[in-house]
Amino acid sequence: MRAVEKYAYVIVALFAIQALLGGLVAHYTIEGHGFFGIPMSEILPYATARTWHIQLAVFWIATAFLAAGLYLAPAVGGGEPRFQRLGVNLLFGALVLVVGGSMVGEWLSVRQVFGLDLGFWLGHQGYEYIDLGRVWQIALFLGLLLWLVLVLRGLWPALKEQGHRREIVLLFAGAAGAIGLFYAAGFFYGARTHLSVMEYWRWWVVHLWVEGFMEVFATAALAFIFSRMGLIRAGSATAAVLMTSTIYLFAGVPGTFHHLYFTGTPVSIMAVGAAFSALEVVPLALIGFEAWETYRLGARAPWMAKYRWPVRFFMGVAFWNLVGAGIFGFLINPPIALYYMQGLNTTPVHAHAALFGVYGLLALGLTLVVLRRLKPEGAWREGPLRLAFWSMNAGLALMIAVSLLPVGLAQAWASMTYGLWYARSADFLQLPAMETLRWLRLIGDSVFIVGVGALVWFVAGLKTGWSFVPDPARPASVRAGERGRAPSPGF
């Protein structure tokens, strides 16, 4: 279980790089090829920076879920199987290879070092969210299969038990299996597959793998954690996971159809997809309610103070799920909205609020739970976490309110008045008012990056010791020894 710790540090490092790339990409929309006069595009072109920004988001969020599974599986099973540490370390090396190799390949592909055929396999597929070359995509899938084996090995003793606990473990194992196997939908198209077929399978990965099965896995993981802490009964946790999983999959599968705008999908089918997609906000709202109840119970369970900030991250998920996935998602999902607003800045409004606000905060909350369990001794310094939580949420809100949403609504007006071509044209986007609105994004970006920096500082301090409140009752040498002690196998 201690071997999982390095995953948490990599998650936060990738998140920091992704946030900085986001600021650079946003600045490129104003200055074109430079960053405050520095010709950054000569080294890092816009296409590469934007690809890395989106792909790293998927990488660090997915890695957080993988780390949570690797930690929770032995905790659920009651002990580590033989050679589990070796498997965890091998998987870590594979993930580093996939992340590094795919990013280098994309950079070389954009610089046209690879031809079209070699670029598809080693460089850039050209399909958003699954940009990585096919070789790296296969390697990632093999890594997911290894992760699934490691998780199931850890869960096996609990799977043989009877009672309510076994039922929730079965749900946890099923969700892990879906994450490990469902990524294979990305292999059902090739370099010369028709765009409509490719788009269909691409959204199976983006919508169902990320927005569906990862949510089911997170729900099962949180239900297990809360039940083991004694905050909810195992039977209630099982019922909650079954209900939310049913809603996820019932709404998620047909909800995929609203993405298929450019594949010749009939309006009626897109309307069904938009309606069902709106239902997907319900389960994560229930997670937020559960987190709020957990937060309230913390006053009656003093030991719950250790988990105050992870629970607050889960509460943040509920807010952004309502606003980002719910309001901003449904703003652009109905067929009439897609007709006028597909591909405008209303899309990144939904993308930022939902991808980071919902899945990002959920991933960070799970990462903090793992870190808290790996380092159970001592009290955390809450200042950096408080700054990180509020700055990231405030920065995201400012980014949307003062820049992305006004630009998107202005583009929507231009699209409905003159046409989509004009709303996306340089003639419209380079108007002085539009440039001013894009400059204003600097406010939200800066506040957000301050929060990311505070989180990096805090997590680094868990390794060095500065993120712990000193306990004068114990010598520093004893405290350092406790920080290196392996955690107990169960909750």
C-alpha positions in Angstrom: 0.0 0.0 0.0 2.9 2.3 0.7 3.9 1.9 -3.0 0.8 3.8 -4.0 2.1 7.0 -2.4 4.2 8.0 -5.4 1.0 7.9 -7.5 -0.3 10.8 -5.4 2.7 13.0 -6.0 2.6 12.3 -9.8 -1.1 13.1 -9.9 -0.5 16.5 -8.3 2.6 17.2 -10.6 0.6 16.4 -13.7 -2.3 18.5 -12.5 0.1 21.5 -12.0 1.6 21.1 -15.5 -1.9 20.8 -17.0 -3.0 24.0 -15.2 0.0 26.0 -16.5 -0.5 24.7 -20.0 -4.1 25.9 -19.7 -2.9 29.4 -19.0 -0.5 29.3 -21.9 -3.2 28.1 -24.3 -5.6 30.8 -23.2 -2.9 33.4 -23.8 -2.2 32.1 -27.3 -5.8 33.2 -28.2 -4.8 36.8 -27.6 -1.1 37.0 -28.6 -1.1 34.3 -31.2 2.3 32.8 -31.1 3.9 34.4 -28.0 3.6 34.6 -24.3 4.1 38.2 -23.2 6.5 38.7 -26.0 8.3 35.4 -25.6 8.0 33.3 -28.9 6.8 30.2 -27.1 5.1 28.7 -30.1 8.5 28.1 -31.7 9.1 25.5 -29.0 5.5 24.6 -28.0 3.0 25.3 -30.7 -0.7 26.0 -29.9 -1.8 22.6 -31.2 0.7 20.8 -29.0 0.0 22.9 -25.9 -3.8 22.4 -26.3 -3.4 18.6 -26.8 -1.2 18.3 -23.7 -3.6 20.4 -21.7 -6.6 18.2 -22.5 -4.7 14.8 -22.4 -3.0 15.5 -19.1 -6.4 16.3 -17.6 -7.6 12.8 -18.6 -4.3 11.3 -17.4 -4.1 12.8 -13.9 -7.8 12.3 -13.2 -7.7 8.6 -14.4 -4.5 8.0 -12.4 -6.2 9.3 -9.2 -9.0 6.7 -9.7 -6.4 4.0 -10.3 -4.4 5.0 -7.2 -7.6 4.9 -5.1 -8.4 1.4 -6.4 -4.9 0.1 -5.7 -5.0 1.4 -2.2 -8.6 0.4 -1.3 -8.4 -3.1 -2.7 -6.0 -4.5 0.0 -7.8 -2.4 2.6 -11.1 -4.1 1.6 -9.5 -7.6 1.4 -7.7 -7.2 4.7 -4.1 -7.6 3.5 -1.7 -7.3 0.6 -1.3 -10.4 -1.7 2.2 -11.5 -2.5 4.0 -9.5 -5.1 1.4 -6.8 -5.0 4.1 -4.1 -4.5 5.9 -5.4 -7.5 2.8 -5.1 -9.6 2.0 -1.6 -8.3 5.6 -0.5 -9.2 5.4 -2.1 -12.7 2.1 -0.3 -13.3 3.6 3.0 -12.2 6.5 2.6 -14.6 4.1 1.7 -17.4 2.0 4.9 -16.7 5.1 7.1 -16.7 6.1 5.5 -20.1 2.7 6.1 -21.6 2.4 9.7 -20.4 6.0 10.6 -21.4 6.0 8.7 -24.7 2.7 9.9 -25.9 3.5 13.6 -25.1 6.8 13.3 -27.0 5.1 11.6 -29.9 2.5 14.3 -30.1 5.1 17.0 -30.1 7.0 15.3 -32.9 3.8 14.7 -34.8 2.7 18.3 -34.7 6.2 19.3 -35.9 5.6 16.9 -38.8 8.6 14.7 -38.0 6.3 11.7 -38.4 4.4 11.0 -41.6 0.6 10.5 -41.5 0.7 6.7 -41.0 3.6 6.7 -38.4 2.0 9.7 -36.7 -1.2 7.7 -36.1 0.7 4.9 -34.4 3.4 6.9 -32.4 2.3 10.5 -32.5 -1.1 12.2 -32.7 -4.3 10.6 -33.7 -6.0 13.9 -34.1 -9.1 13.0 -32.0 -9.7 15.2 -29.0 -9.4 13.4 -25.6 -7.8 10.3 -27.2 -5.1 12.1 -29.0 -2.3 9.7 -28.0 -0.8 7.5 -30.8 -2.3 4.0 -31.1 0.8 2.3 -29.7 0.5 4.4 -26.5 -3.2 3.7 -26.5 -2.6 0.0 -26.6 0.0 0.3 -23.8 -2.4 2.3 -21.7 -5.0 -0.5 -22.1 -2.5 -3.1 -21.1 -1.8 -1.0 -18.0 -5.5 -0.9 -17.2 -5.7 -4.7 -17.5 -2.7 -5.0 -15.1 -4.5 -2.6 -12.7 -7.6 -4.6 -12.9 -5.7 -7.8 -12.0 -4.0 -6.0 -9.0 -7.4 -4.7 -7.7 -9.1 -8.1 -8.0 -6.2 -9.8 -6.3 -6.6 -7.4 -3.4 -10.4 -7.8 -3.3 -10.4 -11.6 -3.5 -10.6 -12.4 0.2 -13.5 -10.0 0.6 -15.3 -11.4 -2.4 -15.4 -14.8 -0.7 -17.2 -13.4 2.3 -21.0 -13.3 2.8 -23.4 -10.5 3.8 -23.9 -6.9 2.9 -20.1 -6.2 2.8 -19.7 -8.8 0.1 -22.4 -7.1 -2.0 -20.7 -3.7 -2.0 -17.4 -5.4 -2.7 -18.9 -7.1 -5.7 -20.1 -3.7 -7.0 -16.7 -2.2 -6.4 -15.1 -5.1 -8.3 -17.6 -4.7 -11.2 -16.9 -1.0 -11.5 -13.2 -1.7 -11.5 -13.7 -4.3 -14.3 -15.6 -1.7 -16.4 -12.8 0.8 -16.0 -10.2 -1.8 -17.0 -12.1 -3.2 -20.0 -14.3 -0.4 -21.4 -11.4 1.7 -22.7 -11.1 -0.9 -25.5 -14.0 0.9 -27.2 -11.3 3.3 -28.5 -9.9 0.5 -30.7 -13.0 0.1 -32.9 -11.8 2.7 -35.4 -8.6 3.2 -37.4 -6.7 5.9 -39.2 -9.0 5.8 -42.2 -12.3 5.1 -40.5 -15.1 7.4 -41.5 -15.5 10.4 -39.2 -19.0 9.5 -38.2 -18.0 6.0 -37.1 -14.9 7.3 -35.3 -16.9 9.9 -33.5 -19.4 7.3 -32.3 -16.7 5.2 -30.7 -14.7 8.1 -29.4 -17.6 9.3 -27.3 -18.0 5.8 -25.9 -14.6 6.3 -24.4 -15.0 10.0 -23.4 -18.6 9.9 -22.2 -19.2 6.3 -20.9 -15.6 5.4 -19.7 -14.9 8.7 -18.0 -18.4 10.1 -17.2 -20.0 6.7 -16.6 -17.9 3.9 -15.2 -15.5 6.2 -13.3 -18.5 7.7 -11.6 -19.8 4.3 -10.7 -16.3 3.4 -9.3 -16.1 6.6 -7.3 -19.6 6.0 -5.9 -18.7 2.5 -4.8 -15.3 3.6 -3.4 -16.9 6.4 -1.3 -19.7 4.2 -0.1 -17.2 1.6 1.1 -15.0 4.3 2.8 -18.0 5.8 4.6 -19.4 2.4 5.6 -16.0 1.2 7.0 -15.7 4.5 8.9 -19.1 3.7 10.5 -20.8 6.7 9.1 -23.4 4.6 7.1 -24.6 1.0 7.3 -23.2 -1.5 4.8 -26.7 -2.3 3.6 -27.5 1.4 3.0 -24.2 1.8 1.2 -25.0 -1.1 -1.1 -28.5 0.2 -1.9 -27.1 3.7 -2.6 -24.5 2.3 -5.0 -27.0 0.1 -6.8 -29.4 3.1 -7.2 -26.8 5.5 -8.4 -25.2 3.0 -10.7 -28.6 2.3 -12.3 -29.2 6.0 -12.9 -25.6 6.4 -14.3 -26.0 3.7 -16.8 -29.7 4.2 -17.6 -29.0 7.9 -18.3 -25.4 7.6 -19.5 -25.8 5.2 -22.4 -28.6 7.0 -24.3 -27.1 10.3 -23.0 -24.1 9.7 -25.3 -26.3 10.5 -28.3 -26.2 14.3 -27.7 -22.5 14.2 -28.6 -23.1 12.8 -32.1 -24.0 16.1 -33.8 -21.5 15.6 -36.7 -22.4 12.0 -37.4 -25.7 12.4 -39.2 -27.7 11.6 -36.0 -31.4 12.5 -36.4 -32.7 15.4 -34.3 -35.0 13.2 -32.3 -32.2 10.9 -31.2 -30.1 13.9 -30.1 -33.0 15.3 -28.2 -33.3 11.9 -26.4 -29.6 12.0 -25.6 -29.8 15.6 -24.2 -32.8 14.6 -22.0 -31.1 11.5 -20.6 -27.8 13.3 -20.2 -29.5 15.8 -17.9 -30.3 13.0 -15.5 -26.6 12.2 -15.0 -26.3 15.1 -12.5 -28.5 13.2 -10.0 -26.1 10.6 -8.7 -23.2 13.0 -8.1 -25.7 15.3 -6.4 -26.4 12.4 -4.1 -22.7 12.0 -3.5 -22.6 15.7 -2.5 -25.5 15.2 -0.1 -23.7 12.2 1.4 -20.6 14.3 1.8 -22.6 17.0 3.5 -24.1 14.5 5.9 -20.6 13.1 6.5 -19.3 16.6 7.2 -22.1 17.2 9.7 -21.3 13.9 11.4 -17.7 15.0 11.8 -18.7 17.1 14.8 -19.9 14.0 16.6 -16.8 11.9 15.6 -13.6 13.9 16.5 -11.4 11.5 14.4 -13.4 12.6 11.3 -11.6 15.9 11.6 -8.7 14.2 9.8 -10.9 13.9 6.7 -12.4 17.4 6.8 -10.7 18.6 3.6 -11.2 15.5 1.4 -14.9 15.6 2.4 -15.0 19.3 1.4 -13.6 18.4 -2.0 -16.5 15.9 -2.4 -18.9 18.7 -1.4 -17.4 20.9 -4.1 -18.2 18.1 -6.6 -21.9 18.5 -5.8 -21.9 22.2 -6.5 -20.0 22.0 -9.8 -22.1 19.0 -10.8 -25.2 21.1 -10.6 -23.7 24.2 -12.2 -21.1 22.8 -14.7 -22.6 19.4 -15.7 -26.2 20.4 -15.1 -26.9 24.1 -16.0 -24.0 24.7 -18.4 -24.3 21.2 -19.9 -27.9 21.4 -20.7 -27.3 24.9 -22.0 -25.5 23.4 -25.0 -27.0 19.9 -25.3 -30.5 20.3 -26.8 -30.6 20.1 -30.7 -31.5 23.7 -31.2 -28.6 24.8 -29.0 -26.2 22.5 -30.8 -27.3 24.0 -34.1 -26.2 27.5 -33.1 -23.6 26.9 -30.4 -21.6 23.7 -31.2 -17.9 24.6 -31.1 -18.3 28.0 -29.5 -16.9 29.1 -26.1 -20.0 27.9 -24.5 -18.5 24.4 -24.9 -15.3 25.1 -22.8 -17.6 26.7 -20.2 -19.2 23.3 -19.7 -15.9 21.4 -20.2 -14.0 23.4 -17.5 -16.8 23.4 -15.0 -17.6 19.7 -15.4 -14.2 18.2 -16.1 -12.3 19.9 -13.3 -15.2 21.0 -11.1 -16.7 17.5 -11.0 -14.1 14.9 -11.9 -11.1 17.0 -11.0 -12.3 17.7 -7.5 -13.5 14.1 -7.1 -10.1 12.9 -8.1 -8.3 15.3 -5.7 -10.6 14.3 -2.9 -9.8 10.6 -3.5 -6.1 11.4 -3.6 -6.3 13.3 -0.3 -8.2 10.3 1.3 -5.4 8.0 0.2 -2.7 10.4 1.5 -4.5 10.7 4.8 -4.7 6.9 5.1 -1.0 6.5 4.1 0.0 9.2 6.7 -2.5 8.8 9.5 -0.2 10.3 12.2 -0.3 13.9 13.2 -2.5 16.8 12.2 -2.3 18.5 8.8 -1.6 22.2 8.5 -4.9 23.3 7.0 -3.8 26.7 5.7 -2.4 25.5 2.3 -5.4 23.2 1.8 -7.8 25.9 2.6 -6.1 28.3 0.2 -5.9 25.5 -2.5 -9.6 24.6 -2.2 -11.0 28.1 -2.2 -8.6 29.5 -4.8 -9.2 26.8 -7.3 -13.0 27.0 -6.9 -13.0 30.8 -7.0 -10.5 30.9 -9.9 -12.7 28.5 -11.9 -15.8 30.6 -11.2 -14.0 33.8 -12.2 -12.6 32.2 -15.3 -16.1 31.3 -16.4 -18.0 34.4 -15.2 -15.8 37.1 -16.5 -14.4 35.5 -19.7 -15.5 32.2 -21.1 -19.2 32.6 -20.6 -19.5 36.2 -21.9 -17.4 35.3 -24.9 -19.6 32.2 -25.5 -22.8 34.2 -25.2 -21.5 36.9 -27.5 -20.6 34.2 -30.0 -24.0 32.6 -29.7 -25.6 35.9 -30.5 -23.4 36.3 -33.5 -24.2 32.7 -34.7 -27.9 33.2 -34.4 -27.7 36.7 -36.1 -25.2 36.1 -38.8 -24.2 32.5 -38.8 -21.8 30.1 -37.1 -19.1 31.0 -39.6 -19.0 34.6 -38.4 -19.1 33.6 -34.7 -15.9 31.6 -35.1 -14.2 34.0 -37.5 -11.1 36.1 -36.7 -13.2 39.2 -37.7 -15.5 38.6 -34.7 -13.1 37.2 -32.2 -10.5 39.9 -32.7 -13.0 42.7 -32.0 -11.7 44.9 -29.2 -14.5 43.9 -26.8 -13.7 40.2 -27.5 -10.0 40.7 -26.9 -10.8 42.5 -23.6 -12.9 39.6 -22.4 -10.2 37.2 -23.2 -7.6 39.3 -21.3 -10.0 39.3 -18.3 -9.5 35.5 -18.1 -6.1 36.3 -16.6 -7.8 37.1 -13.3 -9.4 33.7 -12.9 -6.4 31.9 -14.3 -4.1 33.6 -11.8 -6.3 32.8 -8.8 -6.7 29.2 -9.9 -2.9 28.8 -10.4 -2.4 30.2 -6.9 -4.6 27.4 -5.6 -2.7 24.8 -7.6 0.5 26.1 -6.2 -0.8 25.8 -2.6 -1.9 22.2 -3.3 1.6 21.4 -4.7 3.2 23.0 -1.6 1.0 21.0 0.8 1.5 17.6 -0.9 5.2 18.2 -1.1 5.1 19.0 2.6 3.6 15.7 3.4 6.9 14.2 2.1 9.2 16.6 3.8 7.2 17.2 7.0 6.3 20.8 6.8 2.6 20.1 6.2 2.2 18.5 9.6 1.5 20.5 12.8 4.4 20.0 15.1 3.7 17.9 18.2 5.9 19.0 21.0 5.1 15.8 22.9 7.1 13.7 20.5 10.7 14.3 19.3 11.2 15.2 15.7 13.1 11.9 15.1 10.1 9.9 16.3 7.7 11.9 14.2 9.9 11.3 11.1 9.9 7.6 11.9 6.1 7.6 12.1 5.8 9.2 8.7 7.7 6.3 7.2 5.6 3.7 8.9 3.5 1.5 6.7 -0.3 2.0 7.2 -2.6 -0.6 8.6 -4.1 -2.9 5.9 -7.7 -2.1 6.7 -9.9 0.8 7.8 
